[in-house]
Amino acid sequence: MRDDKLNVVLENNRVLLRPLAMSDEAELQVLANDRELWTYGLTDLSQPGELNHYVRKAIEAREEGTCAVWTIIDKQTNSVAGCTRLAEISWKDERGQIGWTWIGKEYQGSGLNKAMKFLILQYGFEELMLNRIELKADERNIRSREAIKRIGATEEGILRQHMKIHDGYLRNSVFYSILRSEWDEIRTKFFQQY
């Protein structure tokens, strides 16, 4: 298990990612109460008890060595902005997946997401020495898909009726990836400001 490597703080001039703790639940719940955040979500964290379950499971995955999970702090306002993960880590296959990312509406479009993705990619490729980092999005979620493209990820294809979201809809998932062999070029092209 590598949970010692997964319980880390990541930071740049725009965002602070600190390991998710149960004590973050109350501040996160304020954001999670916005039902629109869960339009494409596998779960609806605005529902009673769902966020508590989500936080507990994420921390368990970190302790098992398959997930790094963070509370997102917007450094411009010094406030909790959401949650994100580098999850489904396979040490054998040297891969992981950025996902389970949600940020409050007031932080969307602010540059926070890109700054956060840079930190996670840098950490995954340069610290954990992963070879592949995946991302996926609901086919209908154009905003997320565009954000993934803006960080240089390659679209790999669509898995049809891949996952059932909280309202019972069977979503198509669009998969993307970035490889370690591409990281230097992507870092230079898409993340010059960091």
C-alpha positions in Angstrom: 0.0 0.0 0.0 1.2 3.5 -0.8 -1.2 5.6 1.2 1.7 7.6 2.5 2.4 8.8 -1.0 -1.3 9.6 -1.5 -1.9 11.7 1.6 -0.1 14.8 0.2 -0.7 18.5 -0.1 -0.4 20.0 -3.6 -0.3 23.8 -4.2 0.5 26.4 -6.8 -0.3 30.2 -6.9 -4.0 29.5 -7.7 -5.1 26.5 -5.8 -4.4 24.4 -2.7 -5.3 20.7 -2.7 -5.3 19.3 0.8 -6.1 15.7 1.7 -9.8 15.3 2.2 -10.8 14.8 5.9 -14.1 14.0 7.5 -13.9 17.5 9.1 -14.4 19.0 5.5 -17.8 17.6 5.2 -19.8 20.6 6.6 -18.1 23.1 4.3 -18.4 20.8 1.3 -22.1 20.2 2.0 -22.8 23.9 1.5 -21.5 23.5 -2.1 -23.0 20.1 -2.6 -26.5 21.3 -1.8 -26.6 22.8 -5.4 -28.6 20.1 -7.2 -27.4 21.4 -10.6 -23.9 20.1 -9.8 -25.3 16.5 -10.0 -27.0 16.7 -13.4 -24.4 14.2 -14.8 -23.3 12.7 -11.4 -23.2 9.1 -10.4 -24.5 10.3 -7.1 -26.5 13.3 -5.9 -24.5 14.7 -3.0 -27.3 17.1 -2.2 -29.3 14.2 -0.7 -29.1 13.5 3.0 -26.2 11.3 4.0 -24.8 11.0 0.5 -21.8 13.3 1.1 -20.9 11.6 4.3 -20.9 8.2 2.5 -18.9 9.8 -0.4 -16.2 11.2 2.0 -15.9 8.0 4.0 -15.5 5.9 0.9 -12.9 8.2 -0.6 -10.8 8.2 2.5 -11.0 4.4 2.7 -9.8 4.2 -0.9 -6.8 6.5 0.0 -6.0 4.2 3.0 -6.1 1.2 0.7 -3.6 2.9 -1.6 -5.8 3.3 -4.7 -6.8 6.9 -4.5 -5.5 10.4 -3.6 -8.5 12.6 -2.7 -8.4 16.3 -2.0 -10.5 19.2 -0.8 -10.0 22.1 -3.2 -9.2 25.5 -1.7 -9.5 28.5 -3.9 -6.5 30.6 -2.9 -8.0 33.9 -4.3 -10.9 33.7 -1.8 -9.3 31.2 0.7 -12.4 29.2 0.7 -13.4 25.5 0.1 -14.3 25.2 -3.6 -15.0 21.4 -4.0 -13.4 18.0 -4.2 -11.3 16.0 -6.6 -9.3 12.7 -6.9 -6.6 10.8 -8.6 -8.3 7.4 -8.3 -8.5 3.9 -9.5 -4.7 3.8 -9.3 -3.2 0.6 -10.5 0.4 0.4 -9.4 1.0 -2.7 -11.5 -0.3 -1.0 -14.7 1.1 2.5 -13.7 -2.1 4.3 -14.4 -4.7 6.3 -12.6 -7.8 8.4 -13.3 -8.5 12.0 -12.5 -12.2 12.4 -11.7 -14.9 12.7 -9.1 -14.2 16.4 -9.5 -16.9 18.9 -8.5 -16.5 22.6 -7.8 -19.1 25.2 -6.8 -20.7 27.3 -9.5 -19.0 30.4 -8.4 -15.6 28.8 -9.1 -16.4 27.4 -12.5 -14.7 29.1 -15.4 -12.3 30.9 -13.0 -9.2 28.9 -14.0 -9.3 26.9 -10.8 -10.0 23.6 -12.5 -7.1 24.0 -14.9 -4.7 24.9 -12.1 -5.9 21.9 -10.1 -5.6 19.5 -13.1 -2.0 20.7 -13.6 -1.1 19.9 -10.0 -2.6 16.4 -10.3 -1.0 15.6 -13.6 2.4 16.8 -12.4 2.0 14.7 -9.2 0.9 11.6 -11.1 3.6 11.7 -13.7 6.5 13.2 -11.8 6.0 11.9 -8.2 4.0 8.7 -8.6 5.6 7.9 -11.9 2.4 6.8 -13.5 2.5 6.1 -17.2 -1.1 6.9 -18.1 -3.7 9.2 -16.6 -7.3 8.8 -17.7 -10.2 11.1 -17.6 -13.8 10.4 -18.5 -17.0 12.4 -18.9 -20.7 11.9 -19.6 -21.1 12.3 -23.3 -23.8 14.9 -22.7 -21.5 17.0 -20.5 -20.0 19.3 -23.1 -18.5 21.7 -20.5 -16.5 18.9 -18.9 -15.5 17.5 -22.3 -14.2 20.9 -23.5 -12.3 21.4 -20.2 -10.6 18.0 -20.7 -9.6 18.9 -24.3 -8.2 22.2 -23.1 -5.6 20.4 -21.0 -4.3 18.4 -24.0 -5.9 15.0 -23.3 -6.5 12.7 -26.3 -10.1 11.5 -26.8 -10.0 7.7 -27.1 -13.6 6.8 -27.6 -17.1 6.3 -26.1 -18.2 3.4 -24.0 -22.0 3.1 -24.7 -24.4 2.8 -21.7 -21.3 2.6 -19.5 -22.6 3.8 -16.2 -25.9 4.4 -14.4 -26.1 7.8 -12.9 -28.1 8.7 -9.8 -31.4 9.3 -11.6 -31.2 5.9 -13.4 -30.0 7.2 -16.8 -27.5 4.9 -18.5 -24.8 7.3 -19.6 -22.3 7.0 -22.4 -18.8 7.8 -21.1 -16.2 9.5 -23.3 -12.7 8.4 -22.3 -9.5 10.6 -22.6 -5.9 10.0 -21.6 -2.5 11.6 -21.3 0.6 9.5 -21.3 3.9 10.2 -19.5 5.6 10.3 -22.9 3.3 13.3 -23.8 3.6 15.1 -20.5 6.6 17.4 -21.3 4.9 18.6 -24.5 1.5 19.0 -22.9 3.0 20.8 -19.9 4.7 23.3 -22.2 1.8 23.8 -24.5 -1.2 23.9 -22.1 0.3 24.9 -18.7 2.9 27.6 -19.4 1.6 29.7 -16.6 2.6 27.1 -14.0 
